[in-house]
Amino acid sequence: MATDGITDNTADTTETASVPLRTFFRRFLQLAGPYWKSEEKWKIRWRLMLFGILTICQVIIPIQINMWNARLFDALEQRSIDQFYTLIAQIVIILIASMSITGLHLRLKRQLQLGWRRWLTRRLQDNWMAMGHHYQLNHLPGNHDNPDGRIAEDIRTSTESAVDLAHSMIYCGLLLISFINILWTLSEGISITLGDVTMPIPGFMVWVALAYASVASSLALWMGQPLIRATDRRQTAEANFRFGLVRARENSEAIALVHGEVGERRRFSELFRGIEGAWRRQTAGLTRLFLFTSGYAVFSTAFPILIAAPRYIAGTITLGQTMQSALAFQQLTSALSWPVDNMQKVAEWRASVERVLSLNDALQALRDDSTRPDAHAVIVERSNIPTLCFHDLTIADADGRVVIEGFSAEIAPGERVLVGGDPGAAVKLFKVVAGLWPWGKGTVSLPSNATLFFLPQRPYMPIGSLRGVLAYPSTSDSFSEGAMRDALIRVGLGHLTERLRHHNSWDQALSAGEQQRLGFARLLLHRPSWIVMQEATDALDPEGERRLMQLLIDEFRGATILTVGFHADLEAYHQRTLTLTANHEGKMLIKESRKDWQTQPKPHTSSWSGRLLGPLRRRSERRSLTNGSSGKHGDWRN
């Protein structure tokens, strides 16, 4: 959208630059590593220690099966029924132990995964929902689109897959150490004669297994390298498609009113084509990898037996030792093949981690800008004086284009000030006071003990009961039901008093005018001393606006009111007017006018013609102001 400099990066599929593995792991540990040293560190460490013990037990199980397998084939070769019955009892014990260890291990692993995900989710979620960052993020360029998907989905993948991959790597490492020892013991040395020199090579099957797995892993890594980029593109495309569907649901009424379904279906098709393209690239990478791994899996079953069989045929080892050697060879190559088996999961995990890191970097940049007292950000602070002060304020777009420059003003307690003229500049001034717009320089000093209540053009309507919506941002039990009913009646929403306990999507159930009336009902409940409004009555007819503004004046006689609005009718309710307009040079001029306050503003016409033409006149005025809002900077006072 063009207004307010909002950058639409919902369809940003720009691929992030690949970073070295060392840098990648360092950044991931900086972000997610503090979990293991958090407030619950002792509980986490006990779980982690037990998790490690159970992982060792998981390695002992295949070692016992390997030995049991050797005894079984020796018993079969000797046709010993007594040994056979003993082996049946042993396998039952191994089976029970394996099931118990696996079940307990799974529960511990999932507890660690959930705890880590909860901690990291809260960390990013709190940063996202702090100091207006969730709003400011929409204006920053960069690869941090769809923060909701990154927090909900990518954090889940980042933490769950990290535990899975770390466990499987440690498990394979322990298997590797254990079965190298077994295979070395079972392998006879061979000798290679080169001329007059004979070179003994002990444990030759170990070296064969190492060479076999190394070649296979290297080939798999080379063939699967494109998977990381393809997986990142697919996750971005999937997130964009989900976001497009959510946007359509949130704006279903506006789409239906203009019959925009065809355009939305076209947009959905474009977004899904992005998924199809990313899917095809990922499929191509998976196909190359699976062609290799499927052949590798089949050949790995036969290859160790073919290597061990000549020694059995020669009579140097028993049948049990032959099968034990073959199984040990398979376990060894399986452990060495960890990169091959986990290539796709590693690609998905890294892509998700990079998306989480990108979001964290953007949030960190916003937090640094908001806490660094230099000339590159607007400073909003509390002061000891009771006035709202603007000190040499410059407001710019997120890309650096200056909108207002050198603005200084004071608003005293009890004053009612209207800011109008250029919509883009006026709305940005509203957002600066709210602490949502840090781009620019200068200082805004807020009164120290004042309670500021911001009333936007469309009040936020959380899904839930009408009590919760009316009390927002407080909890639903902060006000009595009688006070809520009275507030609704006084703002003209008496028909909703019986629906206070009903749950609904109220932004869809209520009209724009009803939502603005509900915003005024919130004011009656919260009783702030400073009220800052942005076009909070633009959806009302003139009579409705007159009643609400008069109610505001009567109920908050000592309050300060700062209003951003763009039609002349609002001037009757304010003592001062700041008009922002652009001159022929593109500079923004700030015209200030004052008038004597009248205790009873002149009422608007309530005739049918006034009700009909009022909103049309306001829209015409706003269009004329918007069309002339290409301004830059300057200061002119009347």
N, C-alpha and C positions, 0 to 999 in steps of 0.2 A: 504494500500500500504506500501511496505517496505521502499522505499526511503524517506529520510527526517524524518523518524520516525512517519509518519502519521498514526494515529489510526482511523480505520474505525468503527465508532459507529453508523452507520445508522441503524443497525439492533439490537441495544441495547434495549432490552425490560426488562431490570432489573428493578424490582419494587423498588421504593423508600421506605425507611423505614417510617412507620407511625409515626407521631409526635403527641404529645398531642394537643387537640383542642385549649388550651390557647396559646401555642407556635405558632400554625398554624395561628390563627387570629392576633396575635401580629406581625408576620412576614408579613402577607398580608397587614396590616395597615401601617407598615413601608415602604412597597414598593409602595402601591397605595394610601394611605391616604393623602400624601401631595398635591394631586390634589385639595382637598377642601380648601387648603390654598395657592393656586397658584396665579399667577398674575391676573387672572380673578375671584378672590374669591368673589367679591361683586356681580357680575352677577350670579355666581354659587349659592351663598347663597340666592339671591332673588328667583331664580328658585326653589331652594330647599324649601324655605318657602312656596311659592305658591303651590308646589307639596304636601307639608304636609297639607295645608288647603283643597286642593281638595281631599286628602285621607280621611280627616274627613268628608267631604261632601259625599264621597262614602259610608261611614258608616251610615250616616243619612238616605240615601235612603232605605236600607233594614229595618231600624227601622220604617220609615213611611209606608213601604209596610206591615210590621207586624201589625201595628195599623189599616191600611186600611183593611187588611184581617179580623181582628176581627169585624170591623163595617160592612163589607160585609155579613159575615155569620149571624150576629145579624139581619141585614135587611132582609136576606132571611128567617130566622126563624120567623120574625114578618110579613113577606110578605108586606113590606113597599116599594111601588114603588117610592115614593118621595126620600127616602134615597138612593134608587138604582140609580136614575139619578144623585144625588149629588156625589155619589161614582164614577160614570163614569167620571165626570168632574175632580175629584181629581186624578184619576189614569192617566188621560191625562197630568195633570200638573207634576205629579211625573215622568212620562215617558220622557217628554221634559227635565226636570231637569237632569234626569239620563243620557240621551244621550249627553247633553251639557257637563256635568261634566266628563263623560267617555272620550269624544273626546279630550277635553283640557288636561285632565290628561295624556292621551296617548302621546300627542305631547310633553308635558313637560318631561315625563319619557324618551322618545327617545332622546330628546336633552341632558339630563343628561348622558344617556348611551353613546351617540356618543362623547360628550365632554370628558368624563372619558377615553373612549377607545383611543381617539386621543392623549390625554396627556400621557397615559401609553405607547402607541405604540411609540411615539416619544422618550420617555425616554429610553426604551430598544433598540429601533432602533438606536438612537444616540450612546449609549454605544457599541452596536454591530459593528457599522461602525466607531468606533474610534480607532486610534492607531493600526490598523491591528488586532483587536480582532476577527473579523469575520474569519480571517485566523487562528489565534492561537487557537481558540476554537476547531478546528478540531483535534488538537494534544493533547488535555487534556482528561484524562480519566474521566468518570462520566456520570451521566444521564442528558445530555443536548443536545442530538441529535436533528436534524431537527429544528434548531433555526428559520428558516423561517416559519415553521408551527406553532411554539409556538407564534411567534409575530403576525402572521396573524389570526390564529384561536383561540388559547388558551387565548390570551388577550381579544378577542371579547367575548368569553364565560365567562371569569373571571369578566369582568366589567358589561356586560349586565345581567348576571344571578345574580350578587351581588345586582344590583338595583332591579331586579324582586323579589328576595327572601326577601330583606329588606322591600320592600313595602308590600309584601303579609304577612310578619310576623307582621308588625305594624298594617296593616288592620285587621288581625285576632285578635290581642291584643285588639284593640278598639272594635271589635265585641264582644269579650269575656266580656269586662267590661260592655258594653251596655246591652247585653242580659242576663247576670247574674242578673242585676238589674230588667229587665222586668220579667224574670222567677221567681225571688224571690217574686216579688209583686203578681204574679198570683198563686203562689204555697201556698197551705194551709199547716200549720204545722201538723205533725203526732206525735203520742206518742208511745213510746216503753216501755212496762212494763216488768221489770225484778224482779220477786218476789214481794216485797212490794214497789219497786221503779219504778216510772213512769218518763221516760225521754222524754221531748218534743223536737222534731227536726223540727225547722222552715225551710221553703223553701226546702222541701224534694226533689223536682224535680231538683233543682240545684245540690244537692249532688249526685243524681242518674246520672245526665249528666256528672259531673266531674269524677265519678268512671268509668262510661261507656267509656268515651273518653280516660281516663288514661290507662285502660287495653288495649284498642285497639291500642293506640299509642305505648305502650311498646312492644306489640307483633309485630307490624309492624317494629319498629326499630330493633328488634332482628332478624326478618326474612329478612330484607333488608340490613343488615350489609355487606354481601359479595359484594354488588353492587359497593361500592367505589373501591375496588381492581379490580373488573372485568371491570369497566368503564375505569380506568386508563390504564389497559392492552389493551383495545380495541382502545383507542385514540392513544397509542403508535404504535400499529400495523397499524392503518389507516395512521398515519404520515409516517411510514416506506414505506408503499406501494406507497403513493403519491411521496415520494422522489425517489423511484426506477423508477417510470415512468418518472419523470423529468430528471433523469440522463440518461435514455435511449434516450430521445428526444435530450438532449444536445450533446450526443455522437453518434448520428444516423449514421454519415458517417463512423466512425471507426467500428461500429457494422456491417454495410452493407458490408464494404470492406472485412471483414474476415468471412462473413456469420454467424455472431454470434446470429442470431435471435432465433435459437433453445435454446441456453444457456440463452438468456434474457427471453424467455417464461418460461423456467424452474425456473429462479429466480423470475419472477412475480408470478408463481404458489406457490413457497415457501413463498413469502411474503403474498400472499392472504390466504394461509393456517394459517398463524398467525392471520389474521383477523377472519377467520372462528372459530379458537379455542377461541379467545377472545369473539366473538359473542355468541358462545354456552355458555360460562361461564356467560356472561351478561344475556342471555336468561333464564338460570336456575334461576338466582337471581330475574329477573323480574317476572318469572312465579310464584315463591313462594310468592312474594309480591302482585301480581295482584290477585292470588287466594284468598288471605285474604281481600284485599281492595274491590274487587267486591262484596263479601258476606257482608262485612261491610257496603257498600253503600246501598244495598237492605234492610238490616235489620234496618239501621238508618232511613229509610223512614217510616217504620211501628212502630218501637219501641216507639217513643214519643206519638203517638196517642193511643197506647195500654196503656201507663202509665196514660194519661189524661182522657181516656174514662170512667173509673169507676166513676169519680167525676161528669161527665156530666149525666151519667145514674142515679146517685143518686140525680140529680137535684140541686147540690150545685153550678154549674157554667153554663153559657150559652154556646150555640154552638160556638159563636164567641170567647169566652174565651178559649174554648177547642182547637179550631184551632190555636188561637194565642199562646197558651202554646206549642202546638206541633211544630209550626214553630220556636218559640223561642228556644225550646229544640234542634231542628235541627241546627239552627245558632250557638248555643253554642257548640255543639259537632263538628260542622264543623270547628269552630275556634280552638278548642282544637286538632283537627286532622291535624293541619298544618304539623307536622313531617311526618305523613303518606302520605299526598298528595304530598309532595315535596321531598320525599326520593330520587327518581331518579335524580331530578334536582340538589339537594344538592350534590349527588355523582359525577355528571358530573362537577359541578362547582368546587368542591374541587380538583378533578383530574386535571382540567385545571389550577387552581391556583398553585398547586404543580409543574406542568411543567414550569409555568412562573417563579416561585421562584427558581427552579433549574437552569434555564438559567440565571437569574439575579445573582445568587450566583457565577456561573462560570465567568460571565463578571466582577463582583466585584472583584473576586480573581485575574483576569488578570490585572485589573486597579490598585489594591493594589500592585501587583508585579512590575508593570511598574513605580510606583511613589515612591516606598520605596527604599531609597538608602542604601541597605545592600548587603551582599555578595552572595545573592541567585538569583540574576538576573543581566543580562548584562545592563549596563547603557549606553544609547545613548544620548549624550548631545551636545549642541553647545559650542564652545570655542572661545576665542579671537584670536587664531592663525589661519593662512590661510591654514593649512595642515589638512589632514585626518589622525588621529592618533589612533592606536590600543595599549592600555595599558594593558599588562599582561592579555590578553583575553583568557578566557576558554569558549568553546562552548560545550554544552551537548545536548543530546536528551531530549524530554519532560519527559522521565522516569528517567533521571539523568545520563545516560551513557555518559561519556566524549568522545567527538569527537576530539577536538583540545584543547591543554592546553599550557599556557604560551606564547601566540602569541603576539608579539609586533612589530609594523612597523609604518612607516610614509610614506604618499604619498603626495608629494608636488604639488602645483598648476602647471598645464601644463604637468604633467607626464602622461604617458600611461602605465598602468600596467595590465598584464594578470595573472589571477589566474587559474590554471589548476590542473591536477592530479586527486585525489580522488573526484568523482562527488558529493557524499553526503556531504563531508566536505566543498568543494568549494561553493556549492549552499547555505549551511547554513551560510557561511561567507557573501555571498551576502544578505541574509535575515537579518542578524545581522545589516549590514550597513543600510538597509531599515527600521530597527526598528520593524521587524516582528518576530524576534526570541529572546525572552528574557531569554531563558534557558541557564544558565551558570553563569559566573561572569566576572568582569573586566569592562573596560570603552572604549567606542568608542567616540572620540571627532570629531565632524563635524566642518568644517570651518564656522565661524559665519555668514558671509554675502553671502555665496555661494548658488546658486540655484541648487539643486540636482534633476536630472531627472533619474528615474529608468526605464529601458527598459527590461522587462522580456522575457522569451523564446516565449511566446504567448501573445501579447498585448491584453488587454481587449477590446472587441467589443460590446458596448452597442447597444441594439435594437433601431433603429431610423434612421435618415438620415445619409448619408455618411459624410456630413458636421459635424454633431455632433460627429461621430466616430473619424474623423480626428482631431478635436479640443480637444478631451477628454484629460485631465480632465477639461479643460476650456469649456466655453459655445460655441455654434456654431457661435455666432456673435462676438467672440473675434478676429477673423481673417477675412480678406477680401477674397472673393471668388477667386480673382486673385492670392493671395498668396497661397491658397490651391491648385489651379490648378498647379501652378509652382512647389510646393512641390511634388505633385503626379508625374509630368513629370520627375522631377530630380531623383526620386527613381525608375523609370521604371514602373509606374502605370498610364501612360498617357491615357490608354483605359478607366479609371474610371472618367476622368474629366467631362464627360457629365452626370454622375450619382450622382453628389454631393447632389442633392436634393431628391434623391430616398430613400425610407425607406425600410429596409430589416433586416433580421437576418444575419449580415455581417460575423459572425463567421462561419456560414454555407455556405454563398455565396462565400467567398474568400478562396483560398487555403492557406496552412500554409505559403508558401513562400510569397504570396501576403500580408498576415497579418504582416509578419516581415518587409516587405518593407514599409507598412503603418506605422509601428512603427518608422522607420527612418524619414518618412515624418512628423510625430509629432515632432521629434527632430528639424527639419528645421523650424517648426513654433514656437516652444517654446523657442529656442535658449538658452539652459541652459549652465552654466559655468562648471558644474560637471556632467558627464554622467556615470552611473553605468549600465552595461549590463550583462544579463545572457543568454548565448547561443542564442543571438539575430539574428544569421545568420545561424543556423544549418540546416534550411530547404532550403537554397539557394544552387545553384550550385557554383563551385569555381569562375567562372567569375562574377556571380551576387554578391557574397560575396566581391570579389576584388573591384568592382565598388562602392559598398556601403561603404566599409571601407575607400576607398580613398576619397569618398565624405565627409565622416565624418572628416577625417584628414584635408581636404582642407577648409571645412566650419567652423571647430571648432579648429583653430590652437592654441588658447590660453586656450582651455578647458582641464580639467583633465578627463581622461577616465580610468575607472576601469572595466575590462572585465572578466567575468567568461566563460571560453571556454575550450574545450577538444580535439582540434586537432592542429597539429603543424603549420598549415598554418597561424594561427592567430598571431604567434610570430613575423612575419615580420612587424606587425603594432604596436608593443609595445616596449618600452625601457626596461622594467623590466618584469621578469616572476617569479611568486611564484608558485612552484609546490608542492602539498600536496600528499605525498605518505605514505604508511604504511610499516614499517619494519617487520622483522620476529617475533618480540615480540608483534606486534600489536599496536605499538606506531606510532602516526602520525608525520612524518618528514616534515619539511617545508624547501624546497630548493629554494634559491633565486639566480637568474642570471641576469646580466645586459649586455647590448650591446650598441654600439654606434648607435645613431639614424640615419637612412638613410632617406633622404627627399623623396625618391621615392622607396617604397617597391618593391621587385622583384615580377613581375606579375605572377599569376598562369597560368598554361597552359590552353588555350582555345580550344584545340583540342577536337575532339569527345570522345577520350579515357579519357582525363582528366575530362570532364563533366560527363562521365558515372561512372568512378571509384572514383571520389572525394568523393561523399556522402557515397559510400560503405566503403572507407578507413576510413572516420571519424567515422562511426558507429562501425567499427572493433576496432579502437583505444579506443572508449568509452567503449566498452564491456570489453576490456582487463583491462582498468582502474577500471571499476565497479567491476569486478571479484576480484580485489585485494584490495578492499576498506573496509576491516574489521578493520581498524586501530583505535588506541586510541590516545595517546598523545606523545608529545615530541617536540623538536625544534632543527633543524639543518640547518645551513646556509653555503652557498658556497662563 
